């Protein structure tokens, strides 16, 4: 079941999936950096 469903999708959604994963990764990285800077500033102010 899974093999038959995966093959046709990878041909069409290969480029879009790569762009989506990169987009999600960049958003997560930005959120992590912002949160780390926020926590760091809280500790520095104390």
DOTORKOL-530851 format. One record per residue (C-alpha): residue in one letter; x, y, z. Coordinates in steps of 0.1 Angstrom, whole numbers, plus 5000, padded with zeros to 4 digits. Example, Ala and Ser with C-alpha at 12.3 -4.5 7.8 and 13.67 -1.06 7.14 Angstrom:
residues 2
@residu:a	xx:5123	yy:4955	zz:5078
@residu:s	xx:5137	yy:4989	zz:5071
***
This chain:
residues 46
@residu:x	xx:5000	yy:5000	zz:5000
@residu:x	xx:5026	yy:5026	zz:5011
@residu:x	xx:5050	yy:5019	zz:4982
@residu:x	xx:5023	yy:5024	zz:4955
@residu:x	xx:5011	yy:5056	zz:4971
@residu:x	xx:5046	yy:5071	zz:4976
@residu:x	xx:5061	yy:5067	zz:4941
@residu:x	xx:5036	yy:5089	zz:4921
@residu:x	xx:5035	yy:5116	zz:4947
@residu:x	xx:5074	yy:5120	zz:4949
@residu:x	xx:5075	yy:5127	zz:4911
@residu:x	xx:5051	yy:5157	zz:4913
@residu:x	xx:5056	yy:5169	zz:4949
@residu:x	xx:5095	yy:5166	zz:4950
@residu:x	xx:5103	yy:5203	zz:4944
@residu:x	xx:5073	yy:5216	zz:4964
@residu:x	xx:5081	yy:5194	zz:4994
@residu:x	xx:5117	yy:5205	zz:4994
@residu:x	xx:5107	yy:5241	zz:4994
@residu:x	xx:5081	yy:5235	zz:5021
@residu:x	xx:5106	yy:5217	zz:5043
@residu:x	xx:5132	yy:5245	zz:5039
@residu:x	xx:5105	yy:5271	zz:5046
@residu:x	xx:5094	yy:5253	zz:5078
@residu:x	xx:5130	yy:5248	zz:5089
@residu:x	xx:5138	yy:5285	zz:5084
@residu:x	xx:5107	yy:5295	zz:5104
@residu:x	xx:5116	yy:5271	zz:5132
@residu:x	xx:5152	yy:5284	zz:5133
@residu:x	xx:5140	yy:5320	zz:5135
@residu:x	xx:5116	yy:5312	zz:5163
@residu:x	xx:5143	yy:5293	zz:5182
@residu:x	xx:5168	yy:5322	zz:5178
@residu:x	xx:5142	yy:5348	zz:5189
@residu:x	xx:5132	yy:5327	zz:5219
@residu:x	xx:5169	yy:5322	zz:5229
@residu:x	xx:5177	yy:5359	zz:5226
@residu:x	xx:5145	yy:5367	zz:5247
@residu:x	xx:5156	yy:5342	zz:5275
@residu:x	xx:5192	yy:5355	zz:5273
@residu:x	xx:5180	yy:5391	zz:5277
@residu:x	xx:5158	yy:5382	zz:5307
@residu:x	xx:5188	yy:5365	zz:5324
@residu:x	xx:5211	yy:5395	zz:5316
@residu:x	xx:5186	yy:5420	zz:5330
@residu:x	xx:5185	yy:5401	zz:5363
***
